[in-house]
Amino acid sequence: MSSDDAWIGDAQPYLAARRDGEEDAWSSEAAAHGRRGAQELLAVQEVEGPSVVREFLQIEPGQLTVVRRRLILLDGAPIELADSYYPPSVARGTALATKGKIRGGAISLLATLGFIPEDGPLEDVAAAIAAPDQCAALQLKPGTPVLVLTRFTRSTANEPIEVSVMTMTRHLQYRQWKATS
C-alpha cells in the first residue's frame, strides 16, 4: 500500500468481539475500501518474548509467552507482520495456543474467557529498518524502513491480556478509538 491509497485506520474493530459469521476486522476494513484483506497464520509458539512484552504481561525472564505470528495481505500482497503475545495463564489450553484459525478471532475468544479488552489500549509507534527475515516475508529490499505499531491491551479488570507487534510497510493514518456512553 502506498501513501497514495492510504486510508484512516480505526483500532476499535480490532478490539471488539466479532459476531458469529462476521469476517475478521482486517478483511472488513479492506473490503470497505474496495480491497481484499487476508491473513496467513505463520506460527503459534511458546517463546520468551521481547523484554517489553514480558514486562507488560508480567512474565519473568526465562518464562514463556504464547505468540501467534501472522502475515497480513492486501490484494494478495504482504504488507504487515503481526505477532500477538499472550500470557501463558490466559492462552494455554485454549485455541490461542493451537495452530489454526480462531472462529471470531482472538479478541472474541478472550471475551468468551472473561477477558474483555479495555476501551483505550496503549499504542506505541516507531520506525525501524526491516530485519532480514522481515524483508524476506514482506518482499522488501534490505535497508527498507518499516513502521512498528505495538499495542498493549489490558482487560476491563486491568489484567494484561495481549501485546501485538505489527511491522508495516504501509502508510498509516490512524484514529484512536474512544468509547461512547
Secondary structure, 3 states (H helix, E strand, C coil): CCHHHCCEEECHHHHCCCCCCCCCHHHHHHHHCCCCEEEEEEEEEEECCCHHHHHHHCCCCCCCEEEEEEEEEECCEEEEEEEEEECHHHHCCCHHHCCCCCCCHHHHHHHHCCCCECCCCEEEEEEEECCHHHHHHHCCCCCCEEEEEEEEEEECCCCEEEEEEEEECCCCEEECCCCCC
